[in-house]
Amino acid sequence: MSDAAPVVVVRAVDSRDRERWAPLWDAYNAFYGRHGDTALPREVTDATWARFLDPAEPVHALVAERAGVLVGLAHYLFHRSTILIGPTCYLQDLYTVESARGAGVGRALIDAVYGDARAAGASRVYWQTHETNATAMRLYDQVAERSGFVVYRKLLDAR
């Protein structure tokens, strides 16, 4: 019997993953305060999932699987930039289950996004995290550099 930890496999989601992906998505959203009365509407999750499976969409999803169990997710998208000719990759969502943190799952997901971004001709991957997410920032400081930019946002009323 081996003492080695089970291998983590990172791969694109497929249509059969929805039921196993959903708890990770829900936990990720809860981590950022989107639960209960502030939970994402079901139609947003449904549209997001459909985008992952539509090859015409610039939105992509990866999952990390260990011993047949999904233990992490990464969602990213490509967009144009005014300062680059090729696409830019925005890593929008990254989440690992608590029991898998510190075991290389987050790093494996980020590395896979880097690989997909290179394959798509992107020369930059960027992401945001909340300033209180110290655990994730310890990893991020090892795999990327802080840009120094501060994010501003304004929620617009629907008209």
C-alpha positions in Angstrom: 0.0 0.0 0.0 1.3 3.4 -1.0 1.4 6.5 1.3 1.3 8.8 -1.8 -1.6 11.2 -2.0 -4.0 10.5 -4.8 -3.1 12.1 -8.1 -5.0 15.3 -8.9 -6.3 15.4 -12.5 -7.3 18.8 -14.0 -9.6 18.7 -17.0 -12.3 20.6 -18.7 -15.8 20.1 -17.4 -18.2 18.0 -19.4 -22.0 17.8 -19.3 -21.9 14.9 -16.9 -20.2 17.0 -14.2 -23.1 19.3 -13.4 -24.2 17.5 -10.2 -20.7 17.2 -8.9 -19.7 20.7 -9.9 -22.7 22.4 -8.3 -21.7 21.9 -4.7 -18.3 23.4 -5.4 -19.9 26.4 -7.2 -22.3 26.8 -4.3 -19.5 26.7 -1.7 -17.4 29.2 -3.8 -20.4 31.6 -3.9 -21.0 31.1 -0.2 -17.4 31.9 0.6 -17.9 35.3 -1.1 -21.2 36.0 0.7 -23.5 34.9 -2.2 -25.9 32.6 -0.3 -29.3 32.7 1.3 -31.1 36.0 0.3 -28.1 37.1 -1.7 -27.6 33.8 -3.6 -27.2 33.9 -7.3 -30.5 33.3 -9.1 -30.8 29.8 -10.6 -31.0 31.2 -14.1 -27.5 32.8 -13.7 -26.0 29.4 -12.7 -27.9 27.7 -15.5 -26.6 30.3 -18.1 -23.1 30.0 -16.7 -23.1 26.2 -17.0 -24.4 26.4 -20.6 -21.6 28.8 -21.5 -19.0 26.4 -20.3 -20.4 23.8 -22.7 -20.8 26.1 -25.7 -17.7 26.2 -27.9 -18.7 29.6 -29.3 -18.4 31.1 -25.8 -15.2 32.7 -24.5 -16.0 31.3 -21.0 -14.3 28.0 -19.9 -14.4 25.8 -16.8 -11.8 23.3 -15.4 -12.3 20.9 -12.5 -9.7 19.2 -10.4 -10.5 15.6 -9.6 -8.9 13.4 -7.0 -9.8 9.7 -6.6 -13.0 10.3 -8.6 -14.1 13.3 -6.4 -14.2 16.9 -7.7 -12.1 18.9 -5.3 -11.7 22.2 -7.2 -12.8 24.4 -10.0 -11.5 27.2 -12.1 -13.5 29.4 -14.5 -11.8 31.7 -16.9 -12.6 33.8 -20.0 -10.8 35.4 -22.8 -11.3 39.0 -23.8 -9.7 41.7 -26.0 -7.4 44.4 -24.7 -6.5 47.8 -25.8 -2.8 47.2 -25.1 -2.3 43.7 -26.6 -3.1 42.2 -29.9 -3.8 38.7 -28.6 -6.4 37.8 -26.1 -6.2 38.3 -22.3 -7.2 35.6 -19.9 -9.2 36.5 -16.8 -9.3 33.8 -14.2 -12.7 34.7 -12.7 -13.3 31.9 -10.2 -10.9 29.6 -8.4 -12.0 27.3 -5.6 -10.8 24.2 -3.8 -12.6 22.3 -1.1 -11.3 22.9 2.3 -9.9 19.4 2.8 -7.8 19.8 -0.4 -6.3 23.2 0.4 -2.5 23.2 0.7 -2.2 20.0 -1.3 -1.4 21.6 -4.7 -5.0 21.6 -6.1 -5.2 25.4 -6.5 -1.7 25.5 -8.1 -2.6 22.7 -10.5 -5.8 24.6 -11.6 -3.8 27.8 -12.1 -1.1 26.0 -14.0 -3.8 24.5 -16.3 -5.3 27.9 -16.9 -1.9 29.2 -17.8 -1.5 26.3 -20.3 -4.9 27.0 -21.9 -4.2 30.7 -22.1 -0.8 30.1 -23.8 -2.6 27.7 -26.2 -5.1 30.4 -27.0 -2.4 33.0 -27.7 -2.8 35.0 -24.5 0.3 36.6 -23.0 -1.4 37.5 -19.7 -3.6 35.9 -17.1 -4.9 38.0 -14.3 -7.4 37.6 -11.4 -8.7 39.3 -8.3 -9.2 38.1 -4.8 -10.7 39.7 -1.7 -8.1 41.4 0.5 -9.1 39.2 3.4 -8.4 35.9 1.5 -4.9 35.5 3.1 -4.8 31.7 2.5 -5.3 32.1 -1.3 -2.9 35.0 -1.4 -0.1 32.9 0.0 -0.4 30.7 -3.1 -1.0 33.6 -5.5 2.2 35.4 -4.3 4.1 32.3 -5.4 2.6 31.9 -8.9 2.0 35.5 -10.0 2.9 39.1 -9.2 0.6 41.6 -7.6 -0.2 44.3 -10.2 -0.7 47.1 -7.8 -4.0 48.0 -9.3 -7.1 48.6 -7.1 -10.4 47.4 -8.5 -13.4 49.8 -8.5 -16.9 48.9 -9.5 -20.3 50.4 -9.8 -23.4 48.3 -9.8 -25.8 49.7 -12.4 -29.6 49.8 -12.2 -31.3 47.7 -14.8 -33.3 49.9 -17.2 
